[in-house]
Amino acid sequence: MSFTPEERAGLRSELLELAARDARLSGAAVTGSAAEDREDRWSDIDLAFGVAEPGLVDVVLSDFSNWMYARGALHHYDICAGAWIYRVFFLPGALQVDLAFVEKREFRPMGQAFRLAWGEANAARQFPGPESKDLLGLAWLHALHARTCILRGKLWQAEHMIHVTRDHVMALACNRHGLPSAHGRGMDALPAAVQGTLLASLVGSLDADDLWRALAAVIESLNVEISHADPPLGLRANAEISKLSAKLPA
């Protein structure tokens, strides 16, 4: 059974009240979809906190974690991004709670989805997304490995490599169209023509012929994105990259 919006709102209010009573915190903010009034039935809870004194982040994080487990959390996972620590809690009913902590000097909006609940925040700073030059290199690398895996008969690994190549190509397309490229957030907003071309790169089976077909499709889109991101490189390399989807003679 899934959580209800009322249960989610109640837990978020409890967390903000808990934070407001904690003298070690300098500020709290609602982040994610709720901060931009686009929360839906399946949204999680996203909150960010500034810690007033250097060196107390781990202590405060531990105390909030104990509180979350007392409220029924099943497990947690940490994600570090710059100075921030994001602790992701998994609760019954498929509810996810993301609590982000950082020292006061770094407590600031890192994007548009930030609404200060109380306290003080520093000037906004955009969190850097993946750069096209890095995405380009990663896509090319995974396409090369996809070819090698098909030739070696490692078909599950080949499917994985094609999938990852497509993710990087779509991130390149998001950068080109001014969409968020991290975590697939802009993929659904890509133009229909871009999405349509990439549909052919979905792997339908572990048959080698189908893998070659999907690899050829994703490489076609990769070459398009290379030509936009780095035209000189496109002129030098597109023909060679296209050869990655060419089967070896039997």
Secondary structure, 3 states (H helix, E strand, C coil): CCCCHHHHHHHHHHHHHHHHCCCCEEEEEEEHHHHHCCCCCCCCEEEEEEECCCCCHHHHHHHHHHHHHHCCCCEEEEEEECCEEEEEEEEHHHEEEEEEEEEHHHCCCCCCCEEEEEECCCCCCCCCCCCHHHHHHHHHHHHHHHHHHHHHCCHHHHHHHHHHHHHHHHHHHHHHCCCCCHHHCCHHHCCHHHHHHHHCCCCCCCCHHHHHHHHHHHHHHHHHHHHHHCHHHHHHHHHHHHHHHCCCCC
